[in-house]
Amino acid sequence: MIFYTNATEALRIDASQNLGLGVTPFAWSGAKGFDLSTYSSIYQNIGNNATGISNNLYIGSSGYTYKNTAAGSAYQMLGAAHYWYNTPSGTAGTVATLTQAMTLDASGNLLVGKTSAGNSINGAQLSSTYQFFTNTSDYISVFNRRGTDGISIYFQKAETNVGTISVTTTATTFNSLSDYRLKNITGALTGAKDFIMSLQPKQGTWKADGSKFVGFLAHEFQEVSPSSVTGEKDAVDADGKPIMQSMQASSSEVMANLVAFVQEQQAIITTLTARITALENK
């Protein structure tokens, strides 16, 4: 059936009830197609009741097929999920191989470069619980500040900035809040010697791969500097799986005690040097 406007074909419906707006409908198979042009289409996949939009693609008897010699893409809604596909340039009339480039699944997870949720699967995932996972055998991410030196990343707790990562032309700096206006000062640091001498450096190997480590054990470090360690010794989750402790041996507390200890030792050295010099001059 063909409809005309001022003797110009405006709409065509073929025997399979596919529509063409000013164009002859393509030979859709297993789907109902509405071709808006020789490139753009709206369709319903009869097999799974999915609704889709495509560019330079239609569903033929052998699957997705190129309308023209060019690249193609498609977007499809199925139930509560959304799917985005693309395909490289191909020849008109040949079957296209689609890559599922992005997915918004029924649980609200946004997936890029992967087709199912899970933090062990390569690709990026923005979880419905607001977590972000990136998995790859290559570098994980790039943060590129262009132009002037300055902050690349802000970290917040309850909408309050608590730290940043900043960059210059040659360096990266990890920063925690330390403005004097946020602190009540009670005096100079004391007890630095006892703090440092209580730490228990260790060396050994990692169980995972046998590689060497030189450092500390988190639970021992926690006894001296609780603020430098996250988690509790021997903790497990609801399934009995270990929740491993983590630590930052270069925390501000540790660095402050190291500096104070060095200053104390330097004061002793200076005093002893003066005494030795005085004895030598007698």
Salt bridges, closest charged atoms under 4 A:
GLU9 OE1 - ARG12 NH2 2.87
ASP35 OD1 - LYS67 NZ 2.90
ASP179 OD2 - ARG181 NH2 2.74
GLU220 OE1 - LYS202 NZ 2.78
ASP234 OD2 - LYS233 NZ 2.85
